[in-house]
């Protein structure tokens, strides 16, 4: 799989597991339209407020002919990961429906 992670070292083991599991499940859906795509996920874990952290994710999908970008944030790493892939799927879907 061509998934690269940046900033993953700031996550604990549970957060890493959730991020990687969701990413590996969603990435093949991107490759349906973009078979040679590489995915770069940039993870930022913001300072702790109370008893939880805020996560922001930036995604870059690079293909030899097309490039897609998306970003999102959430208080839960799973929610942020699902949101980022939903945004990427919508961008790709819009491009191929035109």
C-alpha positions in Angstrom: 0.0 0.0 0.0 1.2 3.5 -0.8 0.2 5.2 2.4 2.7 7.5 4.1 2.2 9.0 7.6 3.7 12.2 8.9 3.4 13.0 12.6 2.3 9.5 13.6 4.9 9.4 16.3 2.9 11.9 18.4 0.1 9.4 18.8 0.0 6.7 21.4 -0.4 3.0 20.4 -4.2 2.9 20.5 -4.5 6.0 18.3 -1.9 4.7 15.8 -3.8 1.4 15.6 -7.1 3.2 14.9 -5.6 5.5 12.3 -3.8 2.7 10.4 -6.7 0.3 10.5 -9.2 2.9 9.1 -6.7 4.1 6.5 -5.9 0.6 5.2 -9.6 -0.1 4.9 -10.4 3.1 3.1 -7.3 3.4 0.8 -8.4 0.7 -1.7 -11.6 2.7 -2.3 -9.4 5.6 -3.6 -7.4 3.3 -5.8 -10.6 2.3 -7.7 -10.4 5.5 -9.7 -6.8 6.3 -9.1 -4.8 3.0 -9.3 -1.4 4.6 -9.0 -2.3 7.0 -6.2 -0.1 7.6 -3.2 -1.7 8.9 0.0 0.1 11.2 2.5 -1.6 11.7 5.9 -0.2 14.5 8.1 -1.4 14.1 11.6 -1.2 16.9 14.2 -2.1 16.2 17.8 -2.9 19.6 19.4 -2.3 20.4 23.1 -4.4 18.8 25.7 -7.4 20.6 26.9 -9.1 18.9 29.9 -8.8 15.2 29.4 -8.7 14.9 25.6 -6.7 16.1 22.6 -7.7 17.7 19.4 -6.5 16.0 16.2 -6.1 17.7 12.8 -5.5 15.6 9.6 -4.3 16.8 6.2 -4.5 14.4 3.3 -2.8 14.5 0.0 -3.6 12.1 -2.8 -1.1 12.2 -5.6 -1.6 10.5 -8.9 0.5 11.0 -12.0 -2.3 13.1 -13.5 -4.4 14.3 -10.6 -3.9 15.6 -7.1 -6.5 15.9 -4.3 -6.2 17.6 -0.9 -8.4 17.6 2.2 -8.2 18.6 5.8 -10.3 18.1 8.9 -10.2 18.1 12.7 -12.0 16.3 15.5 -11.6 15.5 19.2 -11.4 11.7 18.3 -8.8 10.2 16.0 -11.3 7.7 14.5 -13.8 10.5 13.8 -11.1 12.6 12.2 -9.9 9.7 10.0 -13.4 8.9 8.8 -14.0 12.5 8.0 -10.8 12.9 6.0 -11.6 9.9 3.9 -15.2 11.0 3.4 -13.9 14.3 2.1 -11.4 12.6 -0.2 -14.0 10.2 -1.6 -16.4 13.2 -2.3 -13.6 15.1 -4.1 -12.7 12.1 -6.3 -16.4 11.3 -6.9 -17.0 14.9 -8.1 -14.1 14.8 -10.5 -15.3 11.5 -12.1 -18.9 12.5 -12.3 -18.2 15.5 -14.5 
